[in-house]
Every structure is written in structure tokens, then in C-alpha cells.
């Protein structure tokens, strides 16, 4: 969970930059609740962040710091489709009060809902990430 929070802070910073990039297209004004593009844009930015790291080495900065790697069940690299399923599954895992993440504590293979859904798993590395 520490890696999740670590990456959360990094994603928050990326969202600040992403918001600054599109503010000129909203006349420099803050986005309001009636603008549906903005939350979808932030969701796409989040998928781009996680998807790129998962498909290019399997480690976000948080996962690298804690020596964890995301891969398919055989240990292979993830493709964009599997990363997308994992991302959507992760959203569902959070949406139900994080129960999807806590599930790994009682799962016989230690997998969270999004791991089961996407056919992925976390590998804990012994050496440098």
C-alpha cells in the first residue's frame, strides 16, 4: 500500500501540470462540476501514467522504490490491453472502499481483484529494482 500512496502523490503532481496545460482552453478559469471533459481528461492522464509504466518495465516510481514489479502471471511484460483492464479493475477495487485491494489479504494466491480480472500479479524483487 505504501507504493500506492507514493504513486498517488506523483500522480497528483502530474494532474497539476496536466490541468495547467489545459487551463488556457477554459479561458484560464477553474473547471466546474458541469464540465464532464475535465474528470475524463484526468482519468485519461492517470491511465497514461500507470499504463506507460506498466507496459515499460512494470514499475512505477512507487513500485520501484518498494522493489515490486507488475507482470502477467508468468512474469512477462504487460500489453496496453491488459494494462487497461488492470487500470479499470483498480478503479473498481477503490470504488468499493478499497475492498478490492484488501482482498489480497484473504486470497489464497494473494491477488487483488484487479490482478484476478487482468491476469496480472505483483512480483517482489530481491535485488535493485
C-alpha positions as CSV (number, residue, x, y, z in Angstrom):
1,X,0.0,0.0,0.0
2,X,3.0,2.3,0.6
3,X,3.7,2.2,-3.2
4,X,0.1,3.1,-3.9
5,X,0.4,6.2,-1.8
6,X,3.8,7.1,-3.2
7,X,2.5,6.9,-6.7
8,X,-0.6,8.8,-5.7
9,X,1.5,11.8,-4.7
10,X,3.3,11.6,-8.1
11,X,0.0,11.4,-9.9
12,X,-1.3,14.4,-8.1
13,X,1.7,16.4,-9.3
14,X,1.1,15.2,-12.8
15,X,-2.5,16.2,-12.6
16,X,-1.5,19.7,-11.5
17,X,0.7,20.0,-14.6
18,X,-2.0,18.5,-16.8
19,X,-4.5,21.0,-15.5
20,X,-2.2,23.9,-16.1
21,X,-1.8,22.8,-19.7
22,X,-5.5,22.9,-20.5
23,X,-6.5,26.0,-18.4
24,X,-5.9,28.3,-21.4
25,X,-8.6,26.3,-23.3
26,X,-11.1,27.1,-20.5
27,X,-10.3,30.9,-20.6
28,X,-8.0,30.4,-17.6
29,X,-10.9,29.7,-15.3
30,X,-11.3,26.9,-12.9
31,X,-13.3,23.9,-14.0
32,X,-16.7,23.4,-12.6
33,X,-18.9,20.4,-11.9
34,X,-20.8,20.8,-15.1
35,X,-17.8,20.2,-17.3
36,X,-17.5,16.5,-17.9
37,X,-14.4,16.7,-20.1
38,X,-12.2,17.6,-17.2
39,X,-12.7,14.5,-15.0
40,X,-12.4,12.3,-18.1
41,X,-9.2,14.1,-19.1
42,X,-7.7,13.5,-15.6
43,X,-8.8,9.8,-15.8
44,X,-7.0,9.5,-19.2
45,X,-3.9,11.2,-17.8
46,X,-3.9,8.7,-14.9
47,X,-4.3,5.7,-17.3
48,X,-1.5,7.1,-19.4
49,X,0.7,7.4,-16.3
50,X,0.1,3.9,-15.0
51,X,-0.3,2.2,-18.4
52,X,3.1,3.6,-19.6
53,X,5.0,2.4,-16.6
54,X,3.2,-1.0,-16.5
55,X,4.0,-1.6,-20.2
56,X,7.5,-0.3,-20.0
57,X,9.2,-2.4,-17.3
58,X,6.3,-3.0,-15.0
59,X,7.3,-0.5,-12.4
60,X,6.0,3.0,-11.4
61,X,8.3,5.1,-9.3
62,X,6.5,3.8,-6.1
63,X,6.8,0.2,-7.2
64,X,10.5,0.7,-8.0
65,X,11.1,2.3,-4.6
66,X,9.5,-0.7,-2.9
67,X,11.1,-3.3,-5.3
68,X,7.8,-4.5,-6.7
69,X,7.1,-5.2,-10.4
70,X,3.7,-5.7,-12.1
71,X,3.7,-8.5,-14.7
72,X,1.4,-11.1,-16.2
73,X,1.1,-14.3,-14.2
74,X,4.1,-15.9,-16.0
75,X,6.2,-12.8,-15.2
76,X,6.0,-11.4,-18.7
77,X,5.5,-7.8,-19.8
78,X,2.1,-6.3,-19.9
79,X,0.5,-5.0,-23.1
80,X,-1.8,-2.0,-23.2
81,X,-4.9,-4.1,-23.3
82,X,-4.0,-5.9,-20.1
83,X,-2.9,-2.6,-18.5
84,X,-6.3,-1.1,-19.4
85,X,-8.1,-4.0,-17.8
86,X,-5.9,-3.7,-14.7
87,X,-6.5,0.1,-14.5
88,X,-10.3,-0.3,-14.7
89,X,-10.2,-3.1,-12.2
90,X,-8.1,-0.9,-9.9
91,X,-10.8,1.8,-10.1
92,X,-13.4,-0.8,-9.2
93,X,-11.2,-2.0,-6.3
94,X,-11.0,1.5,-5.0
95,X,-14.7,2.3,-5.7
96,X,-15.9,-0.3,-3.1
97,X,-13.9,1.4,-0.2
98,X,-10.7,-0.3,-1.2
99,X,-12.1,-3.8,-0.6
100,X,-10.6,-5.0,-3.9
101,X,-7.1,-4.2,-2.6
102,X,-7.8,-5.7,0.9
103,X,-9.0,-8.9,-0.8
104,X,-5.3,-9.9,-1.4
105,X,-5.1,-10.5,2.4
106,X,-7.5,-13.4,2.2
107,X,-7.0,-14.5,-1.4
108,X,-5.2,-17.9,-1.5
109,X,-2.7,-16.5,-4.1
110,X,-2.5,-13.1,-2.6
111,X,-4.2,-11.4,-5.6
112,X,-6.3,-8.3,-5.5
113,X,-9.5,-8.0,-7.6
114,X,-7.7,-6.1,-10.4
115,X,-5.0,-8.8,-10.5
116,X,-7.6,-11.5,-10.9
117,X,-9.5,-9.5,-13.5
118,X,-6.5,-8.7,-15.6
119,X,-4.4,-11.8,-15.2
120,X,-1.6,-9.9,-13.5
121,X,0.3,-10.1,-10.3
122,X,2.9,-8.3,-8.2
123,X,6.4,-9.7,-8.1
124,X,8.6,-8.7,-5.1
125,X,12.2,-8.2,-6.2
126,X,15.2,-9.1,-4.1
127,X,17.9,-7.0,-5.8
128,X,17.8,-3.4,-7.1
129,X,14.6,-2.5,-8.9
